[in-house]
Amino acid sequence: MKSIINISAKVVFAAGVIGALMFFTSRFTNIEASSHREAPMIANDPLADNTDLYAFRSPDDPEYITIIAGYVPLQLPQGGPNYYSFGTDVFYEIHIKNDASTTGDDIKYQFRFRRENEDPTTFFNIRLGAQNLKTTYSCWKTENGISKAIVSNGIVPPPNIGPRSIEDPVLGLGKTYEQLYTEAVTPATGSGGEIVYCGPADDPFFVDLGGVFDLGQTRAGGTGVNAPVDAVACHNVHVIAMKIPIATLQKDGKSVSQAANILDSDFVIGVWASASRKKVTTLKSNGTTVTISGQSPMVQVSRIGMPLTNEAVIPIGDKDYWNSTTPYNDAAFEAYFTNPELGLYMDDDLFGGAVPGLAPLRIQKASQTILGNVDFTNGADGLYVLFGHPATIGTALDPAIFGTYLLRENQPRSVDLLPIFYTGVPNLAPYQLAVGKPDGNPLAPGKPFVNNFLPTFGDMLRLNMAVPVTPRNDPKFSSLGLIQAAVLGLTDPAYNTSTSLQFIPNMDGFPNGRRLEDDVTRIELQAVAGVALAAIGLWYDDYNIGTGQSPVTTDLLDVLTYTTGVETNDTSLRAAFPYVQVPWSGYGKCSGPAGVYMSGMRAGGLDIGAPEIVSVQNYPNPFTDVTNFKYHLNGDSRVTIRVVDLSGKFIAMVEDQSKKAGTHIVGWKAPQGLPAGVYIATVAYNGVVTATMKMNYVK
C-alpha cells in the first residue's frame, strides 16, 4: 500500500487541473470532420463518403449499444433545390466483429435506399404535401451466413427546408420537423431487437481542421482570422443510427448482467462502416443505366473505423487504396502507426520547431526507467530495447504472448499507437495505470482501466460493452474519454489508493468506443504526444526517478492542457435515441453564410447558441500584479470570468454581470498572499463556458 500512496502523492495535484479541464469547453464559429473528404477519389463522391463513426453504450438505456455512421459531408442547411440524400446506387454497411477466432465480419447490417418523385411538375422539393425526393430504405442483417430483411420500408425524413415546406398544413407536410424526426425511428422485425434511424441530422463532430491542415497550425487562443473555427458548425450530415441490444452483439448472446466483470474480454466488439458502388455504370441514351460488373457487382469506395485514420494518418498516396480495403488486411499500413507522421512535428530535433501550434506536444525522448532511458521519437527503438528481457515475462510484451507484435526495432509506437488502432488494449501489464507500480518500473502490475482487446489486427472502433456508462450529468464526465479516466485513476483518492479493478468515470470513452461528446482530435494528438505512455509510468523527459519529484511535470501538464480551441459541438445532443440533433434548417440561426451563426430560430426551436466571440484576450501574461481580460460580444450577454488554481479551488470572480454588445476590458488584481504559480481563467457567456486560458502569476 505504501507504493500506491507514494504514487498518489506524486500526482495528486494534477486532479485539480483535469477537474478544471472537465469544465473547459470552447465555442467558436466554423470546419470539417474526422473523415470528411479525406481521400482524393471519395472527395468527388459525397453520397458514398463516410464521415464519422460512433459506438457507445446508450446513456439512457444501458442494455443497448448505439452505433452511428455518418455519410454525405458538409451539407449546408439551405442547399436547395437539390438537397442531399442517401445514394440510391450506394450500398451502405455497418460491420461488427465480436469473435477473434472467426474470419471476417460476424454481423453485418446492409442498407439500400429508394427515392420517389411524388410531383414531377414542380421544382420545389416539397409542395402541397408532396415530396419530390421522398426516400425510403431497406435493411438486411447478415449473421452466420444467413441474410434476412429486418426493415423493409423505413422512412427517411425530408431535408429541414423551412417552416412553410415542413409545417404548413396545406402547402407543406403539416407536421413539425420534430414529429418527422421521431416518426422515422423504426423498430426492426425479427428477434434482434434493433431500432433504426436513417436520415439527416446535425453533424455532431467538431474540430479546427482549417488549422490542422495548415501544416498543423492549430489556433487555440488566436483572434480574428487566427481564431480557431469549427467548419462543421451549422452543417448537416446523413446518419445511419442503430440501437442494438448488447445480447444481440455479444458473441454468445449474453446480456451485460452475465459479464464476469466490467472489463470482460468476451464483451469486446469491433465496429467499422463502409460504402460501396457498382464497378461501372453507363448512362444510355434513353435515360436508363447498364452495369458492367465483372467478377463482383460492388466495389468498396469508402470506410471508417477509428476517427482521423485516413484523414491524418494514412499519407495521400495510399488514401484511395485504404478506402478500398477492409480491416482484415490492414498489415500494409502498420508502419504509418509505428512511426506516425505527426510524430515528426512533436520532436524538436526534427520538424517540431516549424509547427508552433503543436509546441506543447513533445514525445518522450529520454523517459527514465530502472531499465534505462527510453526514446519514443520517430525512428528510435522505444521499448524494443526490452525485447526478450526477463522483465517482460508474463506481460503483454512477453515474446511468447504479444511481444513480437508490440516490440519492433526502429518502430517505437508499435507499443502504444498500433494496439490502440489495430487490436485494442489488453488488461495486462504494462497497459495498466501507474498506481502501485514501483517508481521507474512501468512493466509492473498496476491498476486496470481498459480492456478492449480484439486481435483482428486492423483499423476498427473497439468497444468493451461491459464497461458501465458515465452519466452525462456526472461532474466527472469529460470529453477526454480514457485519458480522463487515466487521470482520475492516478489522482483521485476514490480510485488511486488501490490497484483493484473498479469503475472509473469515462472508462466508456474514446478510444474505448466513441461517444458523441468525445474530443477525438484532442485525444489522438495527445496520444501521439505520448500521454498513454505516461499513464502507465513512462513519464516525460523532465521527470527524474528516485528523486521524489512529482511525475506531473511541465511537459505532462502541457500535453494534458493542450487544446485545438474547438472542444464541443455547435449545439446540444438529444437525451434519447438517435441522440444526434435534428438537422439545421434553411431558416434561422444557421441560414447565413457557411459557418456564421445567425439570430433567430433553429429547426423549429429556440436559438440556443451564445453570441459569437470575436476575440478573448488576457494580458499581460505572465503578470506580476494586474492582468486584463479583453473580450468582444456580438450581442447582449451575461459574462462570467472565474479564476481557479490548478487543484480546481476557487480563487476569484473577475466578472459576473450582463454586458452590452461591443468590446469590454476588465482588470484583475491578484489578491494579497496569492502564491506565485499557474492559474486557470474560464470565460462564460450566458452560462456557456466559451474560452479558457492559463495565466502565470509571478512575483
ZAKOL-318949 format. One record per residue (C-alpha): residue in one letter; x, y, z. Coordinates in steps of 0.5 Angstrom, whole numbers, plus 500, padded with zeros to 3 digits. Example, Ala and Ser with C-alpha at 12.3 -4.5 7.8 and 13.67 -1.06 7.14 Angstrom:
% ZAKOL-318949
A525491516
S527498514
***
This chain:
% ZAKOL-318949
M500500500
K506505501
S508505494
I501506492
I500512497
N507515494
I505515487
S498518489
A502524493
K507525487
V501526482
V495529487
F495536485
A494534478
A487532480
G485540480
V488541473
I484536470
G478537474
A478544472
L479541465
M472538465
F469545465
F473548460
T469548453
S470553448
R465555443
F468558436
T464559430
N467555424
I471547420
E470539417
A470533421
S474526422
S473523415
H470528411
R473529404
E479525407
A482522400
P482525393
M477520390
I472520395
A472527396
N469527389
D463523391
P460526397
L454521397
A459515399
D463519403
N464516411
T464522415
D464519422
L463513426
Y461513434
A460507438
F458507446
R453504451
S447508451
P447513456
D439513458
D438505456
P445502458
E443495456
Y444497449
I449500445
T448506440
I452506433
I452512429
A455512422
G455519418
Y455520411
V455526406
P459531409
L459539410
Q451540408
L449547408
P442547411
Q440552406
G443547400
G437547395
P434546390
N437539390
Y438537397
Y443532399
S440525401
F443518401
G445515394
T440510391
D446507388
V450506394
F451500399
Y452502406
E454498411
I456497419
H460492420
I461488427
K467484429
N466480436
D470474436
A477474434
S477467432
T473467426
T474470419
G471477417
D465480420
D461477425
I455481424
K453486418
Y448491417
Q447493410
F442499407
R440501401
F436507399
R430509394
R428515392
E421517389
N419524386
E411525388
D410531384
P415532378
T411538376
T415543381
F422545382
F420545390
N423540394
I416540398
R410543395
L402542397
G404536402
A408532396
Q416531397
N420531390
L425526393
K422522398
T427517401
T425510404
Y430504405
S431497407
C436494412
W439487412
K442483417
T447478416
E450473421
N452466421
G452467413
I444468413
S442475411
K435477412
A431484412
I430487418
V427494416
S423494409
N420501408
G424505413
I422513413
V428518411
P426525414
P426530408
P431536409
N429541414
I428546409
G424551413
P417552416
R413553410
S415547407
I415543413
E409545418
D404549413
P398544413
V396546406
L403548403
G407543407
L407537410
G403539416
K408537422
T414540426
Y420537424
E421534431
Q415530429
L418528423
Y425526426
T422522432
E417518427
A423516423
V425512429
T424505427
P424498431
A427493426
T423486425
G426479428
S429477435
G435482435
G431488438
E435493434
I432500433
V434504427
Y434512425
C436514418
G436521416
P439528416
A442531423
D446536425
D454534424
P456532432
F463533430
F468539432
V475541430
D479546428
L481543421
G483549418
G489550423
V490543423
F491542415
D495549415
L501544417
G499543424
Q498550426
T492549431
R490556433
A488556441
G488563444
G488566437
T484572435
G481575429
V483571423
N488567427
A482564432
P480557432
V474555428
D469549427
A468549420
V462543421
A458548425
C452550422
H453544417
N448537417
V450530415
H446524414
V447518419
I445511420
A444510427
M442504430
K441502438
I442495439
P441490445
I448488448
A446481448
T445481440
L452484439
Q456479444
K458473441
D455468446
G448472446
K450474453
S447480457
V451485460
S449482467
Q452476465
A459479465
A465477469
N467484471
I467491468
L473489463
D470482461
S474480455
D468477452
F464483451
V469487446
I467488439
G470492433
V466496429
W467499422
A463502417
S463503409
A460505403
S460501396
R459502389
K458498383
K464498379
V462501372
T455504371
T454507364
L448512362
K444510356
S441515351
N434513354
G436515361
T437508363
T443505366
V447499365
T452496369
I459492368
S461489374
G466484372
Q467479378
S464483383
P458487383
M460492388
V467495390
Q468499397
V470506396
S470509403
R471506410
I472509417
G473505424
M478510428
P477517427
L482521423
T486515421
N485516413
E485524414
A491525419
V495518419
I495515412
P499519407
I496522401
G499517396
D495511400
K489514402
D484512396
Y488505397
W486505404
N479506403
S478500398
T481495403
T478492410
P481492417
Y482485416
N488486411
D491492414
A498490415
A501494410
F499500413
E502499420
A508503419
Y504509419
F502508426
T509505429
N513512426
P507517425
E508523421
L505527426
G511525431
L516529426
Y512535429
M513533436
D520533436
D525539437
D530535433
L526534427
F521539425
G517541431
G520548431
A517549425
V510548428
P509552434
G501550434
L504543437
A509546441
P506544448
L506536445
R513533446
I514526446
Q518522451
K526522448
A529520455
S524517459
Q527515465
T526508468
I530503472
L532499466
G535505463
N532511459
V527510453
D526514447
F520514443
T521519438
N520517430
G526512428
A528511435
D527504439
G522505444
L521499449
Y524495443
V531495448
L527491453
F525485447
G527479451
H528482457
P527478463
A522484466
T518483460
I516475462
G508475464
T507482461
A504483454
L511485452
D513477453
P515475446
A511468448
I505473448
F505479444
G512482445
T514480437
Y508485435
L509490440
L516491440
R519493434
E526495432
N526503430
Q518503431
P517506437
R510507437
S509500436
V508499443
D502504444
L499507438
L499501434
P495497439
I490503440
F488503433
Y489496431
T488491437
G485495442
V489495449
P489489454
N488489461
L496486462
A502490465
P505494462
Y498497460
Q495499467
L496505471
A502507474
V498507481
G502502485
K508501481
P515502484
D518508481
G521507474
N518501473
P512501468
L512494467
A510492474
P503491475
G498497476
K491499476
P487496471
F483502467
V482499460
N481492456
N478493449
F483488446
L480484440
P486482436
T484482429
F490487427
G486492423
D483499424
M476499428
L473502433
R473498439
L469498445
N468494451
M461493452
A461491460
V464498462
P459502465
V456508463
T459515465
P452519467
R452526462
N451530469
D456527473
P461532475
K467528473
F464527466
S469529461
S470529453
L477527454
G475520455
L480515457
I485520458
Q481523464
A480516466
A487515467
V488522470
L482520475
G485514477
L492517478
T490523482
D483522485
P483519492
A477515491
Y481511486
N488512487
T489508494
S488501491
T490497485
S484493485
L479494479
Q474499480
F470503475
I473510474
P469515470
N470516463
M473509462
D467508457
G470514453
F475514447
P479510445
N474505448
G469506443
R467513442
R462518445
L459524441
E462528446
D469526446
D474531443
V478525439
T482530435
R485533442
I485526445
E489523439
L494529439
Q495528446
A496520445
V501522439
A505526444
G506520449
V500521454
A498514454
L506512456
A506517461
A499514464
I503507465
G509510468
L513512462
W514519465
Y516525461
D524527460
D523533465
Y522527471
N527524475
I526518478
G529517485
T528524487
G522524490
Q520529484
S512529482
P511526475
V506532474
T512536471
T511542466
D512537460
L506533462
L502539464
D503542457
V500536454
L494535459
T492542458
Y493542450
T487544446
T486546439
G481551441
V475547439
E472543444
T465542444
N459541438
D456547436
T449545439
S446540445
L445533444
R439529445
A437526451
A435519447
F436516441
P438518436
Y442523441
V444527435
Q440533434
V435535428
P438538422
W440545422
S434549418
G435553412
Y432559416
G434562423
K441561426
C445558421
S442560415
G447566413
P454565410
A457558412
G459557419
V456564421
Y451564427
M445568425
S440570430
G433567430
M430560430
R434553429
A430547427
G423550430
G426551437
L430557440
D436560439
I441556444
G448559442
A452564446
P454571442
E460570437
I466571440
V471575436
S476575441
V478574448
Q485576450
N489576457
Y495581458
P500581461
N501574462
P506573466
F504578470
T506581477
D500585480
V495586475
T492582469
N487585464
F481581460
K479584454
Y473581450
H468582445
L461581444
N456581438
G450581442
D448583450
S450577454
R451576462
V459575462
T462571468
I470571469
R472566474
V479564477
V481558480
D488555482
L491548479
S487544484
G481547482
K480551488
F476558487
I480564487
A476570485
M470572481
V473577476
E467579472
D459577473
Q454581470
S450583464
K454587459
K452590452
A455588445
G462591444
T469591447
H470590454
I476590458
V476588466
G483588470
W484583476
K489585481
A492579485
P489578492
Q494579497
G498573499
L497569493
P502564492
A506565485
G504560480
V500558474
Y492559475
I486558470
A481563468
T474561465
V470566461
A463564460
Y457568456
N450566458
G452561462
V456557457
V464557458
T467559452
A474560453
T480558458
M487561459
K493559463
M496565467
N502565470
Y503570476
V510571478
K513576484
***
